[in-house]
Amino acid sequence: MDAFALNQELDDFKRNIDLRAVAVSMGFKLDRKESHRGSALMRNAAGKKELVIKVDADGHYVYFSLLDEDDNGSVVDFMQKRTGKNIGHVRKILRAWLGRPQPALPVHPKMPRTTKDRMAVDKEYQGMAVSLRPPYLEQHRGISGSLLASPRFAGRIRIDGHGNTVFPHFDRDGLCGFEIKNLEFTGFAKGGTKGLWFSHIEDSDRCLVFCESAIDALSYACLFPNETCRYASIGGQVNPEQPGLVKATILRMAEGSEIVGAMDKDEEGEKLAALIETAVTESGREDLKYRRHSPSLPVKDWNDLLRPKPSFFPTAQL
């Protein structure tokens, strides 16, 4: 086989062999709860989170390890790392994968391609710890610890290495960025883009609440408990992709559901609420009901209504 054919074969391995299936064949298990459309999280035989698998901009399956920064690359690198064999031996193994049925794997939609920036965002996010009761939200924002740890929200909030609270954003291709919040600090993932932050969803949901921020969505859930309600936030100013994401989210609701535009009580909040109402109208779903809900002045947003007055906090917490 000449050099061109050898290089083409390597490209075929990287493009046409599902790395998720290869990982399963070597003892890894897909964590469906921690995976999303653009990223598969795999746990090792000991049950520890170890691999993240994606498809890069070239259409190649690639991975990185959460346990070893030097363990990353294509299916070829994956096999060399785990078998200790040279490239010639690995080629023989992977040729068999192109010629036989792959091992059974839970049905998983085809992965979209991922840019380098998105890969970096996902790697940074996967290295963060899931936080069931972030101190910033509980102590400074007045959000109930039991709500934060509930099945509706558990896993949708993380803590980075600086102790900041992190809210992941998703678009049609999966994780696209994350908001970073702390006392007097707001940031966003370097190289990431805004999508929507979501709570977990249930088939029994009959209400969808849109808020301006994830903190307002959590506050709304505290103020108006509803076990059949799911929540989403836009994260402030709208980018060109978000109206489409809002509409797609609305279209996934069950028949007869209520859509709530629970935005701030100000000019910007009215614009965002109008965006939600327009998305409901453009969905063509006559079965859906839209309702505008905002705090009463002088309170502007839901967290202002929820949290205790600043004078109630110990000085050390201010």
Secondary structure, 3 states (H helix, E strand, C coil): CCHHHHHHHHHHHHHHCCHHHHHHHCCCEECCCCCECCEEEEECCCCCEEEEEEEECCCCEEEEECCCCCCEEEHHHHHHHHHCCCHHHHHHHHHHHHHCCCCCCCCCCCCCEECHHHHHHHHHHHCCEECCCCHHHHHHCCCCHHHHCCCCCCCCCEECCCCCEEEEEEECCEEEEEEEEECCEEEECCCCCCCEEECCCCCCCCEEEEECCHHHHHHHHHHCCCCCEEEEECCCCCCCCHHHHHHHHHHCCCCCCEEEECCCCCHHHHHHHHHHHHHHHHCCCCCCEEEECCCCCCCCCHHHHHCCCHHHCCHHHC
